[in-house]
Amino acid sequence: MKTNILVTSLFLLAGLASSCQSEIDEAKGYGYLQLSSVDVNKSVITRADITASETIAVDILDASNAVVQHADDWKNLDDVILPVATYTVKAYSADKKMDTQGFDAQPYYEGQSSVAIEANKAKTVSITCKLAQTMVSVNRSESFKSTFGGCTCYVEGADALSIPFGENETRAAYVKAGQALTVKVDFGNGKSFSQEITSKAEAAYHYKVNLDITEGNAGFDISVDQTIHQYDVTVMVPTKQESTDMVTDDIRNDVSKVWGRFAYLSGSCNLAEVTSPVQFRYKKTTESEWTTVEAVQEEGTKNYSAKVAPLDFGTAYEYYIVCGDKTGETCTFTTESYVAIPNLNFDTWTQNGKNWYANADASDSYWATGNSGVTLIKDATTVPVEGSEARNGKAAKMTTIDGVMMVGAAAGNLFIGTYKTNMLNPSASVSFGRDYAGARPVKLSGYYKYTSCAINYGSKPGTLTTDECNIYIRLWDANGEEIGFGEFVGSESVDTYTPFEITINYSNTQKRPAKLTIVATSSRYGGDFEGSKVVGQVGAGSTLWVDDFELSYY
């Protein structure tokens, strides 16, 4: 099979061609960007030959990941004058989608490199655009075909991925990298066999699954040819299938059942008479001792389930269903991994002029506030406090003010996200959320105290007489759809630190989060705008203190 890499070469020249030299002479802090060529080199496996006609788009991004120049086709990229700085140059397939999976999906290439433009110096950067997806194909030995006939095989993955490979299917399918892949053989009559291909599919790799038979226990062998990025996975399928009296459900790809520190085990007991308690046994795959838990029967069915907790983050487990001397197949799953949220105790702060930042650097690098907008004319509304004003170490103090030029009023706030003042459209200054690929939390807890002042500004919702504080958490999936939300609203003054606990309700348990925010504000409606004016009801002087936030995972 032929193989391909798309290589993009960029030349960054700090001096201009003769026609532009005078501009550079006048602006020594600028450089000249020129895209030279796109070449084809055959060294990464793909299903089809890619030629120089592959349409490659190019983005030039600044340090904040904002696109400063884009071309749908690299050939159409005009010469660009850029300020002296460090840039990321990203090249990628312009007319394809990386998330498309299956036989009809097309190869998607991407790559990037950074370059520092310096005045009066020539720069060269090369980008190698590699296949961003994984390829998978299924081959059946003659022994397998003669034993099992025309049974259908499926390659299964995350988010209910299931690609059927018929008896004579020879094509390879493209799937998203990073997910666990399993081959499932469906024998009919409710019988099937599953085997994991890989716990994490690598980009630019081809997994060739070879199905064969064995009279003994099932198993598989993997051989790797790194020169062409190909895995040969030989899966040995037992010729005799286990009884369906006890069936362990395979939950490894069921996002709704596998979380960070707990899992819902499930299975079925089809015995005519159940004379013993139905149970589940589970353990870490690296350990030998099993833990037994009682199973709960779903009313009116032969299905059973059990919640097991606490489990360890990012850990592989084995489990099976049992009733007396009857057991189901042993299956596996891996819990979600832990990703830390920085500065949840609010002990880390940095000051720059009148502005305070709840980060180790003097910027809104993770936590953000509206301070930079307010301090143009007022003092910061969100500041650190310590000593008697904090519960431990330092705490965050947020205060609502009025008499703010243009917007009228400003609530103190602290949130995970970014803030950049937009004078024409103040509501667009805030962008909530940061990338998050960790385990799904189920609760947000912490401590707060609050001074609620009488409403003296705003018209909406129009029913408040005293101000309300608000603390909430929100999670989104990769498509930007909200999948989880929980909030706390305080309407009364509390003069000592008091615990709060927020249960996170997941509207979609089949999706894992890609973005998360936590927000605290001294006025619940301080972010409601009409045009450039705050219209939400707020009370000047309302003050919220928060400290020692914590996320729980079971």
C-alpha positions as MATLAB code, in Angstrom:
seq = 'MKTNILVTSLFLLAGLASSCQSEIDEAKGYGYLQLSSVDVNKSVITRADITASETIAVDILDASNAVVQHADDWKNLDDVILPVATYTVKAYSADKKMDTQGFDAQPYYEGQSSVAIEANKAKTVSITCKLAQTMVSVNRSESFKSTFGGCTCYVEGADALSIPFGENETRAAYVKAGQALTVKVDFGNGKSFSQEITSKAEAAYHYKVNLDITEGNAGFDISVDQTIHQYDVTVMVPTKQESTDMVTDDIRNDVSKVWGRFAYLSGSCNLAEVTSPVQFRYKKTTESEWTTVEAVQEEGTKNYSAKVAPLDFGTAYEYYIVCGDKTGETCTFTTESYVAIPNLNFDTWTQNGKNWYANADASDSYWATGNSGVTLIKDATTVPVEGSEARNGKAAKMTTIDGVMMVGAAAGNLFIGTYKTNMLNPSASVSFGRDYAGARPVKLSGYYKYTSCAINYGSKPGTLTTDECNIYIRLWDANGEEIGFGEFVGSESVDTYTPFEITINYSNTQKRPAKLTIVATSSRYGGDFEGSKVVGQVGAGSTLWVDDFELSYY';
ca = [
       0.000    0.000    0.000;
       1.383    3.419   -0.895;
       1.960    5.932    1.821;
       1.897    9.713    2.056;
       2.918   12.780    4.081;
       2.018   16.285    2.991;
       4.979   18.592    3.608;
       4.336   22.332    3.719;
       7.336   24.635    3.531;
       7.011   28.247    4.662;
       9.666   30.906    4.349;
       9.436   33.856    6.722;
      11.665   36.698    5.563;
      12.286   39.656    7.805;
      13.190   41.793    4.786;
      10.778   42.528    1.915;
      11.261   41.993   -1.800;
      12.454   45.127   -3.536;
       8.902   46.332   -4.167;
       8.166   46.262   -0.411;
      11.581   47.161    1.039;
      10.649   50.753    1.708;
       7.764   49.665    3.977;
      10.087   47.514    6.093;
      12.579   50.337    6.363;
       9.826   52.482    7.825;
       8.579   49.737   10.194;
      11.536   47.845   11.649;
       9.209   45.832   13.895;
       7.629   43.934   10.991;
       8.560   40.911    8.936;
       7.543   39.439    5.632;
       5.750   36.084    5.276;
       5.907   34.078    2.066;
       4.459   30.582    1.472;
       6.806   28.787   -0.885;
       5.479   25.309   -1.744;
       3.585   22.162   -0.847;
       5.354   18.907   -1.663;
       4.268   15.249   -1.454;
       6.396   12.611    0.224;
       5.232    8.975    0.613;
       5.822    7.765    4.158;
       2.536    7.631    6.130;
      -0.086    5.031    5.340;
      -3.336    6.103    3.652;
      -5.984    4.365    1.621;
      -5.392    6.343   -1.580;
      -2.537    8.157   -3.275;
      -2.494   11.834   -2.402;
      -0.978   14.096   -4.994;
       0.086   17.693   -5.067;
      -3.524   18.552   -5.957;
      -4.564   17.947   -2.323;
      -6.146   21.210   -1.169;
      -4.350   22.433    1.932;
      -5.588   25.434    3.898;
      -3.226   27.560    5.968;
      -3.855   29.565    9.159;
      -1.358   31.921   10.732;
      -2.144   32.333   14.447;
      -0.781   34.793   16.989;
       0.133   34.008   20.608;
      -3.544   34.132   21.664;
      -4.454   31.604   18.920;
      -6.315   34.275   16.958;
      -6.114   33.793   13.186;
      -4.273   36.735   11.665;
      -4.220   35.314    8.136;
      -6.079   32.485    6.418;
      -6.098   30.949    2.971;
      -8.496   28.213    1.828;
      -5.729   27.076   -0.517;
      -2.055   27.668    0.268;
      -1.467   28.635   -3.375;
      -3.706   31.668   -2.890;
      -1.944   32.994    0.203;
      -0.822   36.514   -0.546;
       2.354   37.966    0.887;
       1.748   39.090    4.470;
       3.461   41.714    6.602;
       3.445   40.706   10.273;
       4.696   42.350   13.460;
       7.761   40.849   15.094;
       6.395   38.066   17.345;
       6.073   34.287   17.615;
       3.422   32.743   15.382;
       1.950   29.285   14.838;
       1.512   28.259   11.219;
      -1.121   25.545   10.829;
      -1.794   23.604    7.639;
      -4.706   21.216    7.182;
      -7.061   19.607    4.666;
      -9.351   22.367    3.499;
     -12.323   20.429    2.144;
     -12.595   17.459    4.523;
     -13.819   16.779    8.061;
     -11.564   15.024   10.563;
     -14.515   13.717   12.619;
     -16.159   11.798    9.750;
     -15.857    8.022   10.289;
     -16.491    4.973    8.137;
     -15.828    3.698    4.651;
     -16.904    6.951    3.009;
     -14.639    9.125    5.148;
     -11.689   10.747    3.390;
      -8.169   11.180    4.765;
      -7.654   14.383    6.711;
      -4.169   15.842    7.103;
      -2.904   18.425    9.551;
       0.310   19.774   10.972;
       1.720   22.889   12.551;
       4.928   24.607   13.553;
       5.874   27.780   15.369;
       8.190   30.504   14.119;
       9.583   33.639   15.727;
       9.768   36.570   13.307;
      12.736   38.806   14.012;
      13.478   42.111   12.394;
      15.929   41.997    9.503;
      16.400   38.226    9.635;
      15.267   35.535    7.208;
      13.275   32.648    8.637;
      12.312   29.231    7.263;
       9.803   26.787    8.761;
       8.647   23.414    7.425;
       5.347   21.767    8.351;
       4.687   18.064    7.933;
       0.966   17.393    7.528;
       0.311   13.865    8.718;
      -2.826   11.801    8.622;
      -4.892   12.864   11.669;
      -7.150    9.794   11.655;
      -6.728    6.078   12.312;
      -7.357    3.379    9.717;
      -8.847   -0.034   10.516;
      -9.627   -3.075    8.379;
     -10.777   -6.652    9.038;
      -9.522   -9.843    7.371;
     -10.875  -13.375    8.009;
      -8.806  -16.519    7.717;
     -10.152  -19.417    5.680;
     -10.561  -21.406    8.912;
     -12.636  -18.606   10.378;
     -14.838  -18.425    7.284;
     -15.446  -22.165    7.212;
     -16.255  -22.269   10.935;
     -18.512  -19.234   11.258;
     -19.738  -18.663    7.706;
     -21.025  -15.202    6.824;
     -21.329  -13.703   10.308;
     -20.986   -9.926   10.540;
     -18.072   -8.288   12.319;
     -18.152   -4.785   13.738;
     -15.433   -2.348   14.733;
     -16.805   -0.390   17.673;
     -15.566    2.729   19.399;
     -16.590    5.796   21.359;
     -19.878    7.662   20.938;
     -21.735    4.540   19.682;
     -19.365    4.028   16.737;
     -20.146    0.714   14.998;
     -18.777   -0.034   11.516;
     -19.990   -3.312    9.933;
     -17.441   -5.437    8.070;
     -19.286   -8.012    5.948;
     -17.838  -11.362    4.901;
     -16.279   -9.966    1.720;
     -15.451   -6.475    2.937;
     -11.839   -5.642    2.095;
     -11.915   -1.870    2.421;
     -10.324    0.029    5.296;
     -12.339    2.583    7.255;
     -11.152    5.871    8.729;
     -11.993    6.531   12.408;
     -11.141    9.266   14.917;
      -7.823    8.838   16.685;
      -7.603    8.662   20.471;
     -10.518    6.327   21.118;
     -10.554    2.695   22.241;
     -11.409    0.270   19.420;
     -13.016   -3.151   19.766;
     -13.801   -5.853   17.221;
     -17.131   -7.608   17.781;
     -18.163  -10.831   16.026;
     -21.953  -11.310   15.892;
     -22.834  -15.008   15.557;
     -26.606  -14.457   15.704;
     -29.049  -15.954   18.220;
     -27.877  -13.453   20.803;
     -24.287  -14.735   20.805;
     -21.291  -12.549   20.164;
     -17.579  -12.252   20.897;
     -15.664   -9.020   21.542;
     -11.971   -8.254   21.809;
     -10.230   -4.908   22.313;
      -8.000   -3.896   19.403;
      -6.381   -0.944   21.165;
      -7.154    1.169   24.222;
      -6.118    4.324   22.355;
      -6.008    4.450   18.560;
      -2.989    6.317   17.235;
      -3.231    8.841   14.416;
      -1.596    7.827   11.112;
      -1.705    4.133   12.096;
      -3.467    1.285   10.307;
      -4.859   -1.495   12.509;
      -5.253   -4.644   10.389;
      -7.458   -7.065   12.334;
      -6.952  -10.699   11.327;
      -9.710  -12.993   12.610;
      -8.745  -16.624   13.210;
     -10.078  -19.486   15.375;
      -8.863  -21.390   18.393;
     -10.138  -24.447   20.232;
      -8.894  -23.023   23.532;
      -9.164  -19.640   25.194;
      -9.597  -16.490   23.187;
      -6.613  -14.233   22.757;
      -4.804  -11.957   20.373;
      -1.311  -11.135   19.156;
      -0.033   -7.804   17.887;
       2.926   -7.241   15.598;
       4.019   -3.760   14.564;
       5.804   -2.581   11.459;
       6.833    0.950   12.419;
       8.264    1.700    8.978;
       4.762    1.910    7.539;
       2.889    2.631   10.792;
       0.903   -0.594   10.644;
      -0.380   -2.844   13.440;
      -1.268   -6.437   12.600;
      -3.729   -7.611   15.260;
      -4.527  -11.340   15.178;
      -7.674  -12.110   17.180;
      -8.229  -15.761   18.121;
     -11.973  -16.431   18.380;
     -13.049  -19.547   20.367;
     -15.046  -22.066   18.303;
     -17.352  -22.814   21.255;
     -19.319  -19.901   22.655;
     -20.275  -19.642   26.297;
     -23.827  -20.231   27.508;
     -26.125  -17.220   27.435;
     -27.532  -18.059   30.903;
     -25.364  -15.309   32.382;
     -24.434  -12.383   30.121;
     -22.065   -9.595   31.167;
     -22.779   -6.364   29.288;
     -19.703   -4.779   27.738;
     -19.758   -1.187   29.038;
     -16.281   -0.070   27.978;
     -17.626    2.261   25.258;
     -20.803    3.282   27.090;
     -20.018    6.792   28.318;
     -23.169    6.853   30.450;
     -21.865    3.929   32.525;
     -18.133    4.622   32.886;
     -17.149    7.765   34.828;
     -14.038    8.957   36.666;
     -14.542    7.299   40.065;
     -17.562    5.087   39.559;
     -19.186    2.799   37.009;
     -22.539    1.125   36.457;
     -21.984   -2.596   35.870;
     -24.771   -4.367   33.978;
     -25.698   -7.811   32.724;
     -28.539  -10.310   32.483;
     -29.452  -13.573   34.209;
     -31.478  -15.902   31.974;
     -31.676  -18.849   34.372;
     -35.131  -20.438   34.645;
     -34.827  -20.289   38.438;
     -32.601  -17.877   40.290;
     -31.726  -19.731   43.516;
     -28.724  -17.619   44.498;
     -28.251  -13.851   44.717;
     -27.138  -12.297   41.444;
     -23.875  -10.421   41.972;
     -21.056   -8.667   40.171;
     -17.364   -9.170   40.821;
     -14.803   -6.574   39.814;
     -11.138   -5.699   40.320;
      -8.304   -3.716   38.831;
      -6.754   -5.635   35.949;
      -3.383   -5.387   37.703;
      -4.667   -6.987   40.930;
      -5.762  -10.511   41.826;
      -8.410   -9.994   44.520;
     -12.034   -9.550   43.391;
     -14.659   -7.385   45.110;
     -18.245   -8.680   45.136;
     -21.338   -6.436   45.105;
     -25.022   -7.302   45.069;
     -26.843   -6.707   41.778;
     -30.196   -4.913   41.548;
     -32.795   -6.331   39.171;
     -34.635   -4.004   36.827;
     -38.334   -4.514   37.502;
     -40.056   -6.766   34.997;
     -36.801   -7.793   33.233;
     -33.911  -10.199   33.581;
     -31.452   -7.319   33.581;
     -29.264   -6.476   36.579;
     -27.012   -3.562   37.474;
     -24.778   -2.274   40.270;
     -22.978    1.007   40.898;
     -19.381    0.475   42.059;
     -17.404    3.253   43.775;
     -14.985    4.674   44.621;
     -12.767    3.682   41.717;
      -9.403    5.133   40.723;
      -9.078    7.653   37.884;
      -7.705    6.429   34.559;
      -7.565    2.789   35.670;
      -8.473   -0.447   33.852;
     -10.929   -2.771   35.600;
     -12.332   -6.269   34.948;
     -15.807   -7.446   35.953;
     -18.371  -10.195   35.390;
     -21.870  -11.188   36.503;
     -22.367  -14.303   38.641;
     -25.205  -16.390   40.069;
     -24.182  -19.492   42.039;
     -21.752  -21.456   39.840;
     -22.868  -19.675   36.664;
     -20.794  -16.729   35.452;
     -20.808  -14.391   32.510;
     -17.926  -13.392   30.299;
     -15.243  -11.219   31.893;
     -15.283   -7.706   30.409;
     -13.133   -4.631   30.939;
     -13.455   -0.854   31.142;
     -11.174    2.087   31.905;
     -12.281    5.000   34.078;
     -11.978    8.623   32.992;
      -8.722   10.393   33.787;
      -8.269   13.184   36.328;
      -7.388   16.691   35.148;
      -6.698   19.292   37.839;
      -8.416   22.684   37.867;
      -5.771   25.218   38.958;
      -6.205   27.521   41.955;
      -9.523   26.158   43.213;
      -8.514   27.285   46.715;
      -7.927   30.869   45.429;
      -4.565   31.164   47.181;
      -2.682   32.274   44.033;
      -2.970   35.909   42.873;
      -0.859   38.342   40.856;
      -1.200   42.118   40.593;
      -0.374   44.399   37.672;
      -1.180   48.044   38.326;
      -4.798   48.280   39.522;
      -5.653   44.816   38.185;
      -5.678   41.569   40.163;
      -5.485   38.147   38.497;
      -6.333   34.789   40.106;
      -3.411   33.120   38.315;
       0.336   32.754   38.791;
       0.963   35.188   35.929;
      -0.422   38.690   35.617;
      -3.007   37.782   33.003;
      -6.368   36.046   32.565;
      -4.512   32.854   31.618;
      -7.081   30.496   33.221;
      -9.311   32.280   35.718;
     -10.538   35.670   34.514;
     -12.393   38.717   35.857;
     -13.884   41.917   34.464;
     -11.272   43.945   36.321;
      -9.486   45.250   33.240;
     -12.722   46.843   32.021;
     -13.603   48.420   35.366;
     -10.120   49.699   36.245;
     -10.161   52.069   33.283;
     -12.139   54.388   35.580;
     -12.628   52.576   38.927;
     -10.798   50.238   41.291;
     -10.856   46.477   40.695;
     -14.125   44.802   41.714;
     -12.543   41.363   42.277;
      -9.566   41.205   44.639;
      -7.806   38.735   46.950;
      -8.259   38.957   50.707;
      -6.580   37.138   53.572;
      -6.470   36.969   57.347;
      -9.927   37.317   58.910;
     -11.531   37.879   55.499;
     -10.427   34.474   54.198;
     -11.280   30.980   55.373;
      -7.803   29.602   54.614;
      -4.840   31.334   53.059;
      -6.415   33.765   50.600;
      -9.954   34.094   49.276;
     -11.676   35.951   46.423;
     -13.761   39.047   47.204;
     -16.203   40.395   44.596;
     -18.103   43.705   44.944;
     -20.879   45.252   42.831;
     -20.507   48.959   41.971;
     -22.610   51.543   40.148;
     -21.747   54.805   38.459;
     -19.635   53.028   35.865;
     -19.251   55.053   32.692;
     -21.079   53.676   29.643;
     -22.337   50.398   31.201;
     -23.871   51.923   34.341;
     -23.026   49.174   36.850;
     -20.561   46.312   37.215;
     -20.776   43.167   39.307;
     -17.666   41.624   40.805;
     -16.985   38.310   39.100;
     -14.520   35.460   38.824;
     -14.753   32.763   36.157;
     -12.863   30.212   34.103;
     -12.567   31.760   30.663;
     -11.260   34.915   29.026;
     -12.040   38.614   29.210;
     -11.230   41.302   26.660;
     -12.972   44.658   26.922;
     -15.327   45.392   24.023;
     -16.510   48.984   24.398;
     -19.039   48.736   21.568;
     -20.557   45.476   22.792;
     -19.710   44.948   26.493;
     -21.611   41.653   26.742;
     -19.166   40.199   24.203;
     -16.185   40.998   26.457;
     -16.627   37.739   28.351;
     -15.965   34.264   26.943;
     -16.788   31.510   29.409;
     -14.950   28.192   29.564;
     -11.610   26.533   28.922;
     -10.737   23.257   27.214;
     -11.287   20.322   29.551;
     -10.728   16.623   28.880;
     -10.903   15.287   32.422;
     -13.343   13.117   34.331;
     -16.887   14.399   34.727;
     -17.421   15.897   38.187;
     -20.756   15.313   39.929;
     -20.562   18.079   42.550;
     -18.980   21.490   43.141;
     -18.625   22.505   46.782;
     -16.909   25.271   48.701;
     -17.428   28.104   51.164;
     -18.950   31.550   50.799;
     -20.221   34.566   52.688;
     -22.353   37.340   51.245;
     -23.572   40.849   51.886;
     -26.801   41.439   49.958;
     -27.667   45.110   49.332;
     -30.935   46.691   48.254;
     -31.547   46.852   44.511;
     -30.673   50.338   43.258;
     -29.981   49.751   39.568;
     -31.502   47.866   36.619;
     -34.949   46.719   35.535;
     -34.740   42.940   34.940;
     -36.117   40.591   36.084;
     -38.046   43.299   37.940;
     -39.008   41.165   40.949;
     -35.979   41.608   43.214;
     -35.829   43.893   46.223;
     -32.381   42.768   47.408;
     -29.443   41.470   45.386;
     -28.534   37.784   44.813;
     -25.141   36.131   44.431;
     -24.619   33.281   41.967;
     -22.127   30.404   41.725;
     -22.440   27.872   38.911;
     -20.614   25.263   36.859;
     -21.284   24.402   33.205;
     -19.802   21.767   30.861;
     -20.032   21.509   27.077;
     -19.268   18.723   24.589;
     -16.987   19.010   21.550;
     -19.841   20.520   19.509;
     -20.443   23.296   22.019;
     -23.661   21.750   23.352;
     -24.264   22.021   27.092;
     -24.181   18.578   28.731;
     -23.963   19.482   32.438;
     -25.028   22.349   34.688;
     -25.497   23.169   38.378;
     -25.833   26.418   40.323;
     -26.173   28.010   43.730;
     -28.124   31.244   44.282;
     -27.792   33.144   47.570;
     -30.390   35.790   48.382;
     -29.619   36.447   52.054;
     -26.656   38.029   53.799;
     -24.297   35.520   55.450;
     -21.569   37.022   57.637;
     -19.460   33.875   58.247;
     -18.037   31.383   55.795;
     -20.766   28.839   55.083;
     -20.471   25.627   53.044;
     -22.400   25.240   49.800;
     -22.767   22.186   47.564;
     -23.915   22.147   43.941;
     -25.121   18.947   42.298;
     -24.225   18.867   38.594;
     -27.131   17.649   36.483;
     -26.112   16.031   33.195;
     -28.629   16.462   30.388;
     -26.582   14.133   28.163;
     -24.624   11.330   29.838;
     -23.546    9.868   26.492;
     -21.060   12.699   25.882;
     -17.816   13.538   27.602;
     -16.912   17.194   28.242;
     -14.591   19.201   26.042;
     -15.004   22.534   27.840;
     -15.758   23.638   31.415;
     -16.390   26.835   33.325;
     -16.961   27.784   36.964;
     -18.462   31.219   37.617;
     -18.966   33.294   40.781;
     -20.521   36.777   40.873;
     -21.702   39.217   43.513;
     -24.836   40.048   41.454;
     -26.716   37.283   39.687;
     -28.058   39.577   36.947;
     -25.018   41.832   36.594;
     -24.202   40.319   33.205;
     -27.565   41.147   31.572;
     -27.053   43.809   28.911;
     -29.142   45.650   26.360;
     -26.769   47.355   23.986;
     -24.000   48.913   26.051;
     -26.044   49.196   29.254;
     -26.484   46.747   32.128;
     -30.230   46.164   32.594;
     -30.029   43.395   35.191;
     -31.111   44.308   38.713;
     -28.132   44.808   41.040;
     -27.448   46.383   44.388;
     -24.339   48.533   44.695;
     -22.211   47.326   47.585;
     -23.304   43.688   47.357;
     -20.218   41.619   48.162;
     -19.453   37.916   47.725;
     -16.478   36.118   49.291;
     -15.581   32.568   48.112;
     -12.880   30.141   49.213;
     -11.743   26.511   48.958;
     -13.737   25.220   45.978;
     -13.638   21.461   45.405;
     -14.941   19.107   42.690;
     -16.291   15.661   43.619;
     -16.393   12.718   41.222;
     -18.664   10.148   42.934;
];
